[in-house]
Amino acid sequence: MRMTFERFLETAYRLWDQIPEHFKRGLQGMHVLERAKRDPDEPELFRLGEYLSPGYPTVLGGFEGLGRHIALYYGSFRAVAYPGFDWEGEIWETLLHELRHHLEFLAGRDDLVEEDLEYLRQYRQGKR
Protein backbone atom coordinates (compact mmCIF):
# COMPACT_ATOMS: atom_id res chain seq x y z
CA MET A 1 0.00 0.00 0.00
CA ARG A 2 1.36 3.41 -0.97
CA MET A 3 1.03 5.86 1.88
CA THR A 4 0.85 9.38 0.55
CA PHE A 5 1.38 12.34 2.82
CA GLU A 6 -2.34 13.14 2.60
CA ARG A 7 -3.32 9.60 3.70
CA PHE A 8 -0.72 9.70 6.45
CA LEU A 9 -2.15 13.00 7.65
CA GLU A 10 -5.72 11.64 7.64
CA THR A 11 -4.65 8.48 9.47
CA ALA A 12 -2.64 10.36 12.09
CA TYR A 13 -5.48 12.77 12.90
CA ARG A 14 -8.07 9.98 12.97
CA LEU A 15 -5.94 8.13 15.51
CA TRP A 16 -5.26 11.35 17.44
CA ASP A 17 -9.01 11.89 17.73
CA GLN A 18 -9.39 8.42 19.30
CA ILE A 19 -7.23 9.40 22.27
CA PRO A 20 -9.42 10.57 25.17
CA GLU A 21 -9.11 14.29 25.83
CA HIS A 22 -8.00 13.87 29.45
CA PHE A 23 -4.79 12.19 28.23
CA LYS A 24 -4.08 15.21 26.01
CA ARG A 25 -4.43 17.70 28.86
CA GLY A 26 -1.68 20.31 28.60
CA LEU A 27 -0.90 19.54 24.96
CA GLN A 28 -1.44 22.23 22.38
CA GLY A 29 -1.77 19.59 19.69
CA MET A 30 -0.13 17.27 17.24
CA HIS A 31 1.75 18.32 14.13
CA VAL A 32 2.38 16.12 11.13
CA LEU A 33 5.42 17.21 9.16
CA GLU A 34 6.26 15.98 5.69
CA ARG A 35 10.02 15.94 6.18
CA ALA A 36 12.17 13.24 7.69
CA LYS A 37 14.05 13.88 10.92
CA ARG A 38 17.33 12.17 11.70
CA ASP A 39 18.68 11.73 15.19
CA PRO A 40 21.33 14.44 15.68
CA ASP A 41 23.74 12.05 17.42
CA GLU A 42 23.05 8.96 15.28
CA PRO A 43 22.24 10.29 11.77
CA GLU A 44 21.54 6.80 10.40
CA LEU A 45 18.53 6.65 12.75
CA PHE A 46 15.26 8.37 11.92
CA ARG A 47 12.94 9.90 14.50
CA LEU A 48 9.36 8.94 13.75
CA GLY A 49 8.00 11.35 16.30
CA GLU A 50 8.94 13.71 19.09
CA TYR A 51 7.43 15.21 22.19
CA LEU A 52 8.25 18.90 22.06
CA SER A 53 8.17 20.79 25.33
CA PRO A 54 9.68 24.11 26.32
CA GLY A 55 10.39 22.64 29.74
CA TYR A 56 9.19 23.98 33.03
CA PRO A 57 8.17 27.67 32.91
CA THR A 58 10.97 28.64 35.30
CA VAL A 59 13.57 27.21 32.91
CA LEU A 60 12.68 29.38 29.92
CA GLY A 61 10.96 32.21 31.74
CA GLY A 62 8.34 33.67 29.44
CA PHE A 63 7.90 31.00 26.76
CA GLU A 64 4.48 29.97 28.02
CA GLY A 65 3.01 30.62 24.53
CA LEU A 66 5.17 27.93 22.93
CA GLY A 67 3.40 25.08 24.65
CA ARG A 68 3.78 21.31 24.35
CA HIS A 69 3.26 19.40 21.12
CA ILE A 70 3.67 16.01 19.54
CA ALA A 71 5.27 15.93 16.11
CA LEU A 72 5.13 13.05 13.63
CA TYR A 73 7.57 12.94 10.69
CA TYR A 74 6.05 11.39 7.58
CA GLY A 75 9.42 11.38 5.79
CA SER A 76 10.94 9.31 8.59
CA PHE A 77 8.16 6.75 8.35
CA ARG A 78 8.75 6.57 4.59
CA ALA A 79 12.48 6.11 5.15
CA VAL A 80 12.01 3.10 7.43
CA ALA A 81 8.99 1.52 5.69
CA TYR A 82 9.45 -1.90 4.14
CA PRO A 83 7.07 -4.11 2.13
CA GLY A 84 4.20 -4.99 4.44
CA PHE A 85 4.94 -2.07 6.79
CA ASP A 86 1.98 -1.56 9.15
CA TRP A 87 1.59 2.17 8.69
CA GLU A 88 -1.42 2.59 10.95
CA GLY A 89 0.06 0.41 13.67
CA GLU A 90 3.35 2.31 13.59
CA ILE A 91 1.62 5.70 13.63
CA TRP A 92 -0.47 4.58 16.61
CA GLU A 93 2.55 3.19 18.45
CA THR A 94 4.51 6.40 17.84
CA LEU A 95 1.61 8.59 18.98
CA LEU A 96 1.26 6.60 22.20
CA HIS A 97 5.02 6.69 22.78
CA GLU A 98 5.11 10.49 22.48
CA LEU A 99 1.95 10.84 24.56
CA ARG A 100 3.61 8.78 27.28
CA HIS A 101 6.53 11.26 27.24
CA HIS A 102 3.97 14.03 27.82
CA LEU A 103 2.17 12.24 30.64
CA GLU A 104 5.44 11.37 32.35
CA PHE A 105 6.57 14.99 32.03
CA LEU A 106 3.37 16.11 33.78
CA ALA A 107 3.95 13.53 36.50
CA GLY A 108 7.59 14.56 36.99
CA ARG A 109 8.84 11.19 35.72
CA ASP A 110 11.36 10.28 33.04
CA ASP A 111 11.02 6.50 32.80
CA LEU A 112 10.49 6.53 29.04
CA VAL A 113 13.42 8.91 28.54
CA GLU A 114 15.56 6.35 30.37
CA GLU A 115 14.17 3.55 28.17
CA ASP A 116 14.98 5.57 25.05
CA LEU A 117 18.52 6.25 26.30
CA GLU A 118 19.00 2.55 27.05
CA TYR A 119 17.88 1.71 23.51
CA LEU A 120 20.50 4.13 22.18
CA ARG A 121 23.20 2.64 24.41
CA GLN A 122 22.40 -0.85 23.12
CA TYR A 123 22.29 0.41 19.54
CA ARG A 124 25.73 2.01 19.92
CA GLN A 125 27.19 -1.16 21.43
CA GLY A 126 25.89 -3.15 18.46
CA LYS A 127 27.59 -0.78 16.00
CA ARG A 128 31.08 -1.65 17.24
NUKE-995484 format. One record per residue: residue number from 0; residue in one letter; x, y, z of N, C-alpha, C in turn. Coordinates in steps of 0.1 Angstrom, whole numbers, plus 2048, in hexadecimal, padded with zeros to 3 digits. Example, Ala and Ser with C-alpha at 12.3 -4.5 7.8 and 13.67 -1.06 7.14 Angstrom:
// residues 2
<0, A, <884, 7C7, 84E>, <87B, 7D3, 84E>, <884, 7DF, 84E>>
<1, S, <880, 7EA, 847>, <889, 7F5, 847>, <881, 800, 84F>>
This chain:
// residues 128
<0, M, <808, 7F4, 800>, <800, 800, 800>, <809, 80C, 800>>
<1, R, <806, 815, 7F7>, <80E, 822, 7F6>, <807, 82C, 800>>
<2, M, <80F, 831, 809>, <80A, 83B, 813>, <80F, 849, 80F>>
<3, T, <806, 850, 809>, <808, 85E, 806>, <809, 866, 812>>
<4, F, <80E, 872, 811>, <80E, 87B, 81C>, <7FF, 87F, 821>>
<5, E, <7F7, 880, 817>, <7E9, 883, 81A>, <7E2, 878, 822>>
<6, R, <7E4, 86C, 81E>, <7DF, 860, 825>, <7E5, 85F, 833>>
<7, F, <7F2, 861, 834>, <7F9, 861, 840>, <7F3, 86B, 84A>>
<8, L, <7F0, 877, 845>, <7EA, 882, 84D>, <7DD, 87E, 852>>
<9, E, <7D4, 879, 849>, <7C7, 874, 84C>, <7C7, 86A, 857>>
<10, T, <7D0, 860, 855>, <7D1, 855, 85F>, <7D6, 85A, 86C>>
<11, A, <7E0, 862, 86C>, <7E6, 868, 879>, <7DB, 86F, 881>>
<12, Y, <7D3, 878, 87A>, <7C9, 880, 881>, <7BD, 877, 885>>
<13, R, <7BA, 86D, 87E>, <7AF, 864, 882>, <7B3, 85D, 88E>>
<14, L, <7C0, 858, 88F>, <7C5, 851, 89B>, <7C6, 85B, 8A7>>
<15, W, <7CA, 867, 8A4>, <7CB, 871, 8AE>, <7BE, 874, 8B5>>
<16, D, <7B3, 874, 8AC>, <7A6, 877, 8B1>, <7A1, 86C, 8BA>>
<17, Q, <7A6, 860, 8B9>, <7A2, 854, 8C1>, <7A8, 855, 8CF>>
<18, I, <7B2, 85D, 8D1>, <7B8, 85E, 8DF>, <7AF, 867, 8E7>>
<19, P, <7AA, 862, 8F3>, <7A2, 86A, 8FC>, <7A8, 877, 8FF>>
<20, E, <7A0, 881, 900>, <7A5, 88F, 902>, <7AD, 890, 90F>>
<21, H, <7A9, 889, 91A>, <7B0, 88B, 926>, <7BF, 886, 926>>
<22, F, <7C2, 87E, 91C>, <7D0, 87A, 91A>, <7D8, 885, 913>>
<23, K, <7D1, 88E, 90C>, <7D7, 898, 904>, <7D8, 8A5, 90C>>
<24, R, <7D4, 8A5, 918>, <7D4, 8B1, 921>, <7E2, 8B7, 921>>
<25, G, <7E2, 8C4, 91E>, <7EF, 8CB, 91E>, <7F6, 8CB, 911>>
<26, L, <7F1, 8C4, 907>, <7F7, 8C3, 8FA>, <7F0, 8CE, 8F1>>
<27, Q, <7F8, 8D5, 8E9>, <7F2, 8DE, 8E0>, <7ED, 8D7, 8D3>>
<28, G, <7F3, 8CB, 8D1>, <7EE, 8C4, 8C5>, <7F9, 8BB, 8BF>>
<29, M, <7F6, 8B6, 8B4>, <7FF, 8AD, 8AC>, <801, 8B3, 89F>>
<30, H, <80E, 8B2, 89A>, <812, 8B7, 88D>, <817, 8AC, 885>>
<31, V, <813, 8AB, 879>, <818, 8A1, 86F>, <820, 8A9, 865>>
<32, L, <82D, 8A5, 865>, <836, 8AC, 85C>, <83A, 8A3, 850>>
<33, E, <83C, 8A8, 845>, <83F, 8A0, 839>, <84D, 89B, 838>>
<34, R, <856, 8A2, 83F>, <864, 89F, 83E>, <868, 894, 847>>
<35, A, <874, 88E, 844>, <87A, 884, 84D>, <882, 88C, 857>>
<36, K, <884, 885, 863>, <88D, 88B, 86D>, <896, 880, 872>>
<37, R, <8A3, 883, 870>, <8AD, 87A, 875>, <8B1, 87D, 883>>
<38, D, <8B6, 873, 88A>, <8BB, 875, 898>, <8C8, 87D, 897>>
<39, P, <8C9, 888, 89E>, <8D5, 890, 89D>, <8E2, 889, 8A1>>
<40, D, <8E1, 880, 8AA>, <8ED, 878, 8AE>, <8F0, 86C, 8A6>>
<41, E, <8E6, 866, 8A1>, <8E7, 85A, 899>, <8DF, 85C, 88C>>
<42, P, <8E5, 863, 882>, <8DE, 867, 876>, <8D9, 85C, 86D>>
<43, E, <8DD, 84F, 870>, <8D7, 844, 868>, <8CA, 840, 86E>>
<44, L, <8C6, 845, 879>, <8B9, 842, 880>, <8B0, 84E, 87C>>
<45, F, <8A3, 84A, 87A>, <899, 854, 877>, <890, 855, 883>>
<46, R, <88B, 861, 887>, <881, 863, 891>, <874, 863, 88A>>
<47, L, <86B, 85A, 88F>, <85E, 859, 889>, <855, 864, 890>>
<48, G, <858, 867, 89C>, <850, 872, 8A3>, <858, 878, 8AE>>
<49, E, <853, 882, 8B4>, <859, 889, 8BF>, <84F, 890, 8C8>>
<50, Y, <852, 890, 8D4>, <84A, 898, 8DE>, <852, 8A5, 8E0>>
<51, L, <84C, 8B0, 8DC>, <853, 8BD, 8DD>, <84D, 8C5, 8E8>>
<52, S, <856, 8C9, 8F1>, <852, 8D0, 8FD>, <85C, 8DB, 900>>
<53, P, <857, 8E7, 904>, <861, 8F1, 907>, <867, 8EF, 915>>
<54, G, <863, 8E5, 91C>, <868, 8E2, 929>, <85F, 8E9, 934>>
<55, Y, <864, 8E9, 940>, <85C, 8F0, 94A>, <85D, 8FF, 948>>
<56, P, <852, 906, 94B>, <852, 915, 949>, <85E, 91C, 94F>>
<57, T, <863, 918, 95B>, <86E, 91E, 961>, <87B, 91D, 959>>
<58, V, <87C, 913, 951>, <888, 910, 949>, <889, 91A, 93E>>
<59, L, <87E, 91D, 937>, <87F, 926, 92B>, <879, 934, 92E>>
<60, G, <873, 935, 939>, <86E, 942, 93D>, <867, 94A, 933>>
<61, G, <85A, 948, 930>, <853, 951, 926>, <850, 94A, 919>>
<62, F, <852, 93D, 918>, <84F, 936, 90C>, <842, 92F, 90D>>
<63, E, <839, 933, 916>, <82D, 92C, 918>, <824, 92A, 90C>>
<64, G, <826, 933, 902>, <81E, 932, 8F5>, <822, 927, 8EC>>
<65, L, <82E, 922, 8EE>, <834, 917, 8E5>, <82C, 90A, 8E7>>
<66, G, <82A, 907, 8F3>, <822, 8FB, 8F6>, <829, 8EE, 8F3>>
<67, R, <821, 8E3, 8F6>, <826, 8D5, 8F4>, <81E, 8CF, 8E8>>
<68, H, <826, 8C8, 8DF>, <821, 8C2, 8D3>, <826, 8B4, 8D1>>
<69, I, <81F, 8AD, 8C9>, <825, 8A0, 8C3>, <826, 8A2, 8B4>>
<70, A, <832, 89E, 8AF>, <835, 89F, 8A1>, <837, 891, 89B>>
<71, L, <831, 88F, 890>, <833, 883, 888>, <83A, 886, 87B>>
<72, Y, <844, 87E, 877>, <84C, 881, 86B>, <849, 877, 860>>
<73, Y, <840, 87B, 857>, <83C, 872, 84C>, <849, 86D, 844>>
<74, G, <852, 876, 841>, <85E, 872, 83A>, <866, 867, 841>>
<75, S, <866, 867, 84E>, <86D, 85D, 856>, <866, 850, 855>>
<76, F, <859, 850, 855>, <852, 843, 854>, <855, 83E, 846>>
<77, R, <855, 846, 83C>, <858, 842, 82E>, <865, 83C, 82D>>
<78, A, <86F, 842, 834>, <87D, 83D, 834>, <87F, 82F, 83A>>
<79, V, <877, 82C, 844>, <878, 81F, 84A>, <86E, 814, 846>>
<80, A, <864, 819, 83D>, <85A, 80F, 839>, <860, 804, 830>>
<81, Y, <85A, 7F9, 831>, <85F, 7ED, 829>, <852, 7E7, 824>>
<82, P, <853, 7DD, 81A>, <847, 7D7, 815>, <83F, 7D0, 821>>
<83, G, <832, 7D3, 822>, <82A, 7CE, 82C>, <82A, 7D7, 839>>
<84, F, <831, 7E2, 839>, <831, 7EB, 844>, <823, 7EF, 849>>
<85, D, <821, 7ED, 856>, <814, 7F0, 85C>, <813, 7FF, 85F>>
<86, W, <810, 807, 855>, <810, 816, 857>, <807, 81A, 863>>
<87, E, <7FB, 816, 863>, <7F2, 81A, 86D>, <7F7, 815, 87B>>
<88, G, <7FB, 809, 87C>, <801, 804, 889>, <80D, 80C, 88D>>
<89, E, <816, 80F, 884>, <822, 817, 888>, <81E, 826, 88C>>
<90, I, <815, 82B, 885>, <810, 839, 888>, <80A, 839, 896>>
<91, W, <802, 82F, 899>, <7FB, 82E, 8A6>, <806, 82C, 8B1>>
<92, E, <80F, 823, 8AF>, <819, 820, 8B9>, <822, 82C, 8BB>>
<93, T, <825, 834, 8B1>, <82D, 840, 8B2>, <825, 84B, 8BA>>
<94, L, <819, 84C, 8B7>, <810, 856, 8BE>, <810, 853, 8CD>>
<95, L, <80D, 846, 8D0>, <80D, 842, 8DE>, <81A, 844, 8E5>>
<96, H, <825, 841, 8DE>, <832, 843, 8E4>, <834, 852, 8E8>>
<97, E, <831, 85B, 8DE>, <833, 869, 8E1>, <829, 86E, 8EB>>
<98, L, <81D, 869, 8EB>, <813, 86C, 8F6>, <818, 868, 903>>
<99, R, <81F, 85C, 904>, <824, 858, 911>, <82F, 861, 916>>
<100, H, <837, 867, 90C>, <841, 871, 910>, <83A, 87D, 917>>
<101, H, <82F, 881, 911>, <828, 88C, 916>, <822, 889, 924>>
<102, L, <81C, 87E, 926>, <816, 87A, 932>, <820, 879, 93D>>
<103, E, <82C, 873, 93A>, <836, 872, 943>, <83C, 87F, 947>>
<104, F, <83D, 888, 93D>, <842, 896, 940>, <838, 89C, 94B>>
<105, L, <82B, 89B, 948>, <822, 8A1, 952>, <823, 89B, 960>>
<106, A, <826, 88E, 960>, <827, 887, 96D>, <835, 889, 973>>
<107, G, <83E, 890, 96D>, <84C, 892, 972>, <854, 885, 971>>
<108, R, <851, 87D, 967>, <858, 870, 965>, <860, 871, 958>>
<109, D, <86A, 868, 957>, <872, 867, 94A>, <875, 858, 947>>
<110, D, <86C, 84F, 94B>, <86E, 841, 948>, <870, 83E, 939>>
<111, L, <868, 844, 931>, <869, 841, 922>, <876, 848, 91D>>
<112, V, <879, 853, 922>, <886, 859, 91D>, <891, 84F, 920>>
<113, E, <891, 849, 92C>, <89C, 840, 930>, <89B, 833, 926>>
<114, E, <88F, 82F, 923>, <88E, 823, 91A>, <893, 827, 90C>>
<115, D, <891, 833, 907>, <896, 838, 8FB>, <8A5, 838, 8FB>>
<116, L, <8AB, 83E, 906>, <8B9, 83E, 907>, <8C0, 831, 907>>
<117, E, <8B9, 827, 90E>, <8BE, 819, 90F>, <8BE, 813, 901>>
<118, Y, <8B3, 816, 8F9>, <8B3, 811, 8EB>, <8BF, 817, 8E3>>
<119, L, <8C2, 823, 8E5>, <8CD, 829, 8DE>, <8DA, 823, 8E2>>
<120, R, <8DC, 821, 8EF>, <8E8, 81A, 8F4>, <8EA, 80D, 8EE>>
<121, Q, <8DF, 805, 8ED>, <8E0, 7F8, 8E7>, <8E3, 7F8, 8D8>>
<122, Y, <8DD, 802, 8D2>, <8DF, 804, 8C3>, <8EE, 807, 8C1>>
<123, R, <8F3, 810, 8C9>, <901, 814, 8C7>, <90B, 809, 8CA>>
<124, Q, <907, 800, 8D4>, <910, 7F4, 8D6>, <910, 7EB, 8CB>>
<125, G, <904, 7E9, 8C4>, <903, 7E0, 8B9>, <90A, 7E5, 8AC>>
<126, K, <90D, 7F2, 8AC>, <914, 7F8, 8A0>, <923, 7F5, 8A0>>
<127, R, <928, 7F2, 8AB>, <937, 7EF, 8AC>, <93B, 7E3, 8A5>>
